[in-house]
Amino acid sequence: MSHHLKRLFGAAGMITLLAACSPETDAPAQPTPPATTDPAPDVATGPNLTGEGWESLRIGMTRAEIVEALGEDANPGAVGGPDPESCDQFRPERAPEGMLLMVQSDRLTRISLSDESDLTTDKGLRVGDTAERVKAAYGDQARVTPHKYQSAPAEYVTVWSQGGGEGYVEDETARGIVYEIGSDGTVMAIHAGGPSIQYVEGCL
């Protein structure tokens, strides 16, 4: 083999060796998995239920104002109470599914959410959440009492944001939320508003 060919093969061997020792630059980059963070349990976005109301619904507004905001009763044939003039429950036509309003003496006193609702409270809680999550969100503010009709772990978790206190609350200016916990340990209904949130049988 001539001296020229030896130099050629030597250069080619050096190129091969360098390529073998160099890191691959054309390998596809591995995607970085997105960071997953759970929303804070005490923060909710969008319209949410509070002891004062929900969106245009405000505790204390008249029935006429409710109708102006969300329409007439979606099911006028249903009986909302034995004496509708003094206490009635209904869902306006444009209200979300699973929402029921209580009107007493022409004033909105309570907004209730059932298991058909996916709305949240101002703590980011909804029907279906666990009792433990509710209690953790409110801490010492939560007052726990036994459920009237179901055995433990069924219970009521009551939180007053205005007024309230121990025992039965009668102050019409009080505002709060009751989380009704079922026998499976999860929220089966939420009631927000004034003292009527303490009613366990609706308008009965």
Phi, psi and chi 1 to 4 in degrees:
 res  aa     phi    psi   chi1   chi2   chi3   chi4
   1 MET       -  134.5 -176.1 -179.9  -65.1      -
   2 SER   -71.9  161.2   67.8      -      -      -
   3 HIS   -60.5  -33.7 -179.0   67.2      -      -
   4 HIS   -66.0  -43.7  176.3   71.8      -      -
   5 LEU   -67.3  -36.0  -71.1  177.0      -      -
   6 LYS   -61.5  -41.1  -73.5 -178.7 -179.9  179.9
   7 ARG   -65.3  -37.2  -69.6 -179.3   60.7 -171.5
   8 LEU   -65.5  -49.4 -177.9   60.6      -      -
   9 PHE   -65.2  -34.0  -78.9  117.1      -      -
  10 GLY   -64.9  -40.3      -      -      -      -
  11 ALA   -67.1  -40.4      -      -      -      -
  12 ALA   -64.8  -39.1      -      -      -      -
  13 GLY   -64.6  -37.7      -      -      -      -
  14 MET   -65.7  -39.6 -177.7   61.4   69.1      -
  15 ILE   -62.9  -44.3  -67.4  171.7      -      -
  16 THR   -61.6  -41.5  -57.4      -      -      -
  17 LEU   -65.2  -42.6  179.6   61.2      -      -
  18 LEU   -65.1  -39.4  -71.3  173.1      -      -
  19 ALA   -64.7  -36.9      -      -      -      -
  20 ALA   -70.3  -32.1      -      -      -      -
  21 CYS   -88.6  -13.4  -63.9      -      -      -
  22 SER   -85.1  146.0  -59.6      -      -      -
  23 PRO   -67.7  148.0   24.6  -33.1      -      -
  24 GLU   -71.9  129.6  -66.0 -176.9    2.8      -
  25 THR  -103.7  -12.2   57.7      -      -      -
  26 ASP  -102.5    8.4   57.3  -12.9      -      -
  27 ALA   -71.4  139.1      -      -      -      -
  28 PRO   -64.3  137.7   22.4  -32.6      -      -
  29 ALA   -69.8  138.7      -      -      -      -
  30 GLN   -76.2  125.9  -64.8  -60.6  -44.2      -
  31 PRO   -66.5  142.1   24.8  -33.3      -      -
  32 THR   -83.6  122.0  -57.5      -      -      -
  33 PRO   -62.4  138.7   20.9  -29.7      -      -
  34 PRO   -65.1  145.5   24.3  -32.8      -      -
  35 ALA   -70.5  134.4      -      -      -      -
  36 THR  -108.4  123.2   56.5      -      -      -
  37 THR  -132.1  131.2   55.5      -      -      -
  38 ASP   -75.8  143.9  -67.6  -30.8      -      -
  39 PRO   -64.1  146.7   21.2  -31.1      -      -
  40 ALA   -59.5  136.7      -      -      -      -
  41 PRO   -66.4  -15.1   22.9  -32.3      -      -
  42 ASP  -107.1   19.0   59.4  -14.8      -      -
  43 VAL  -129.6  131.8  175.1      -      -      -
  44 ALA  -130.6  144.3      -      -      -      -
  45 THR  -107.3  154.2   57.7      -      -      -
  46 GLY    79.3 -176.1      -      -      -      -
  47 PRO   -63.1  130.4  -15.5   27.6      -      -
  48 ASN  -140.2  159.6   41.6   69.2      -      -
  49 LEU   -82.5  133.6 -175.9   65.8      -      -
  50 THR  -131.7  176.8   73.0      -      -      -
  51 GLY   -65.7  -16.7      -      -      -      -
  52 GLU   -90.2  -21.1  -62.2  -69.3  -21.5      -
  53 GLY   147.2 -159.7      -      -      -      -
  54 TRP  -148.8  126.0  176.4   83.1      -      -
  55 GLU    46.9 -122.7  -82.3 -160.8  -22.4      -
  56 SER   -80.1   -7.6   57.7      -      -      -
  57 LEU   -82.1  123.1  -65.3  176.6      -      -
  58 ARG  -124.7  133.0  -48.5  -47.3  -63.1  171.3
  59 ILE   -58.6  130.2  -61.0  -59.4      -      -
  60 GLY   104.3  -13.5      -      -      -      -
  61 MET   -71.9  157.9   68.8 -165.7  -51.7      -
  62 THR   -79.8  165.2   65.5      -      -      -
  63 ARG   -62.7  -38.0 -175.2  172.8 -173.8  131.0
  64 ALA   -60.3  -39.0      -      -      -      -
  65 GLU   -68.5  -35.4  -69.8  171.8  -33.2      -
  66 ILE   -63.2  -46.2  -65.4  172.0      -      -
  67 VAL   -62.9  -40.1  170.5      -      -      -
  68 GLU   -63.0  -37.3 -177.8  179.9   -2.8      -
  69 ALA   -78.6  -43.1      -      -      -      -
  70 LEU  -131.2    5.1  -67.1  176.3      -      -
  71 GLY    95.2  175.4      -      -      -      -
  72 GLU   -73.6  175.9  -65.7  -77.6   -2.3      -
  73 ASP   -57.2  125.8 -171.1  -15.4      -      -
  74 ALA   -70.7  -20.8      -      -      -      -
  75 ASN  -137.9   73.6 -172.1    9.9      -      -
  76 PRO   -63.0  -18.3   22.2  -32.8      -      -
  77 GLY   -79.8  -13.0      -      -      -      -
  78 ALA   -78.9  147.5      -      -      -      -
  79 VAL   -93.2  117.2  177.9      -      -      -
  80 GLY   -91.8   -5.9      -      -      -      -
  81 GLY   173.3  159.0      -      -      -      -
  82 PRO   -66.7  -23.1   22.5  -31.9      -      -
  83 ASP  -137.0   81.5 -177.0    7.7      -      -
  84 PRO   -56.9  -26.3  -23.3   34.0      -      -
  85 GLU   -66.1  -32.8  -69.8  -61.8  -41.1      -
  86 SER   -95.9  -31.5   62.1      -      -      -
  87 CYS  -156.2  125.7 -176.2      -      -      -
  88 ASP  -141.1  150.1 -170.5   22.0      -      -
  89 GLN  -127.7  135.3  -69.1 -168.3  101.5      -
  90 PHE  -161.2  164.4   68.8   99.6      -      -
  91 ARG  -112.7  119.5 -174.9 -178.8   75.2   83.0
  92 PRO   -62.7  156.8  -21.9   33.5      -      -
  93 GLU   -55.5  -38.8  -64.5  167.9  -23.7      -
  94 ARG  -101.4   11.3  -62.7 -169.0  -61.9  -84.4
  95 ALA   -78.8  152.8      -      -      -      -
  96 PRO   -63.0  154.4  -18.8   30.7      -      -
  97 GLU   -59.2  143.5  -71.0  -65.8  -31.3      -
  98 GLY    83.5    4.2      -      -      -      -
  99 MET  -104.3  134.2  175.7 -179.8  -76.3      -
 100 LEU  -131.5  131.7 -162.1   64.3      -      -
 101 LEU  -105.3  140.2  -53.0 -174.9      -      -
 102 MET  -107.7  126.9  179.2  179.1  -73.5      -
 103 VAL  -118.8  124.7  175.5      -      -      -
 104 GLN  -121.1  125.2  -65.7  177.8  -83.9      -
 105 SER    48.5   45.4  -58.3      -      -      -
 106 ASP    73.3   14.2 -162.7   44.8      -      -
 107 ARG  -125.1  136.1  -63.2  -73.4  175.3  175.8
 108 LEU   -69.1  120.9  176.1   62.8      -      -
 109 THR  -117.3  -17.9   63.4      -      -      -
 110 ARG  -153.9  143.3 -174.3  170.7   91.6  168.9
 111 ILE  -121.2  124.4  -58.2  171.9      -      -
 112 SER  -116.6  146.6  -62.8      -      -      -
 113 LEU  -120.0  133.8  -56.0  179.2      -      -
 114 SER  -107.4 -173.1   71.4      -      -      -
 115 ASP   -70.6   -4.8   57.6    3.3      -      -
 116 GLU   -85.6   -6.1  -63.0  175.9  -13.0      -
 117 SER   -98.3  144.1  174.0      -      -      -
 118 ASP  -114.4   15.1   59.1    0.5      -      -
 119 LEU   -71.8  156.8  -61.2  179.2      -      -
 120 THR  -119.6  160.1   61.8      -      -      -
 121 THR   -85.7  179.6   67.7      -      -      -
 122 ASP   -70.9   -4.2   54.5  -11.3      -      -
 123 LYS  -100.6    7.8  -70.3  -69.5 -172.0 -179.7
 124 GLY    76.6   19.1      -      -      -      -
 125 LEU  -100.1  149.7  -59.5  166.0      -      -
 126 ARG  -143.5  169.3   68.2 -176.8   70.5 -134.1
 127 VAL   -60.1  132.7  173.5      -      -      -
 128 GLY   105.7  -18.2      -      -      -      -
 129 ASP   -69.0  158.9  -83.5  -22.6      -      -
 130 THR   -80.2  155.8   63.7      -      -      -
 131 ALA   -61.7  -35.4      -      -      -      -
 132 GLU   -62.2  -39.4  -72.0   74.4   15.3      -
 133 ARG   -67.1  -39.1 -170.5  167.3 -170.5  -95.8
 134 VAL   -62.3  -48.5  174.0      -      -      -
 135 LYS   -65.1  -37.7  -65.3  171.0 -173.0  176.0
 136 ALA   -65.7  -34.9      -      -      -      -
 137 ALA   -68.5  -31.8      -      -      -      -
 138 TYR  -105.8  -20.2  -70.7  101.4      -      -
 139 GLY    60.2 -130.2      -      -      -      -
 140 ASP   -69.4  -13.2  -66.5  -19.7      -      -
 141 GLN   -70.9  -23.6  -70.2 -179.3  -81.4      -
 142 ALA   -77.7  132.0      -      -      -      -
 143 ARG  -112.5  121.7 -179.0  161.9   60.7   93.5
 144 VAL  -106.2  129.6 -179.7      -      -      -
 145 THR  -133.6  153.6   52.8      -      -      -
 146 PRO   -64.6  150.3  -18.5   30.8      -      -
 147 HIS   -74.3  143.9 -161.8  -77.6      -      -
 148 LYS   -72.9  -32.9 -175.8  173.7 -179.3  179.2
 149 TYR  -117.2  -17.0  -64.8  110.2      -      -
 150 GLN  -117.2  151.9  -61.5 -173.1   32.5      -
 151 SER   -82.9  160.7   57.4      -      -      -
 152 ALA   -56.0  143.8      -      -      -      -
 153 PRO   -85.2   13.4   32.6  -36.7      -      -
 154 ALA   -61.2  138.9      -      -      -      -
 155 GLU  -169.1  175.4   59.4 -168.0    0.8      -
 156 TYR  -115.4  131.6  -56.0  103.0      -      -
 157 VAL  -112.0  110.2 -179.4      -      -      -
 158 THR  -109.4  135.2  -55.5      -      -      -
 159 VAL  -132.0  118.6 -176.7      -      -      -
 160 TRP   -97.1  124.9  -66.4  102.5      -      -
 161 SER   -93.2  -18.3   55.8      -      -      -
 162 GLN  -148.5  130.2  177.0  179.2  -45.7      -
 163 GLY    68.8 -140.1      -      -      -      -
 164 GLY    78.3 -156.0      -      -      -      -
 165 GLY   129.6 -165.4      -      -      -      -
 166 GLU   -78.8  154.3  -64.7  -61.6  -36.4      -
 167 GLY    75.0 -173.6      -      -      -      -
 168 TYR   -74.7  130.8 -169.3   83.1      -      -
 169 VAL   -97.4  127.5  175.1      -      -      -
 170 GLU  -115.2   -7.4  -62.2 -173.9   18.5      -
 171 ASP   -64.8  115.2 -179.4    1.9      -      -
 172 GLU   -65.4  -17.4  -66.1  -60.5  -37.8      -
 173 THR   -88.2   -6.8   65.3      -      -      -
 174 ALA   -67.4  147.0      -      -      -      -
 175 ARG  -137.2  138.4  -63.1  -70.7 -179.3  -93.5
 176 GLY  -168.6 -174.3      -      -      -      -
 177 ILE  -135.7  138.3  -63.1 -179.9      -      -
 178 VAL  -116.2  126.9  168.6      -      -      -
 179 TYR  -100.2  115.3  -63.2   86.9      -      -
 180 GLU   -90.2  115.1 -173.9  174.3   -6.7      -
 181 ILE   -95.7  132.1  -49.7  -60.0      -      -
 182 GLY   -86.4 -179.7      -      -      -      -
 183 SER   -69.0  -11.8   56.6      -      -      -
 184 ASP   -91.3    2.7   62.9   -8.1      -      -
 185 GLY    84.0   11.4      -      -      -      -
 186 THR  -119.8  161.1   65.7      -      -      -
 187 VAL   -69.9  123.4  178.2      -      -      -
 188 MET  -106.5  -13.8   63.4 -173.8 -146.4      -
 189 ALA  -161.7  154.1      -      -      -      -
 190 ILE  -130.6  133.3  -60.7  173.4      -      -
 191 HIS  -124.4  129.0  -49.9  -70.0      -      -
 192 ALA  -129.3  141.8      -      -      -      -
 193 GLY   145.0 -138.6      -      -      -      -
 194 GLY   -92.6 -154.5      -      -      -      -
 195 PRO   -56.3  -23.2  -28.4   37.0      -      -
 196 SER   -67.0  -10.5   58.7      -      -      -
 197 ILE   -64.4  -15.5   63.5  175.0      -      -
 198 GLN   -83.9  -12.0  -58.1  165.2  108.2      -
 199 TYR   -67.2  127.7  -62.4  173.7      -      -
 200 VAL   -97.5   -5.7  -61.6      -      -      -
 201 GLU  -128.4   29.0  -62.6  170.9  -27.4      -
 202 GLY    63.4 -130.8      -      -      -      -
 203 CYS   -88.1    3.6  -75.5      -      -      -
 204 LEU   -69.6      -  -61.9 -179.9      -      -
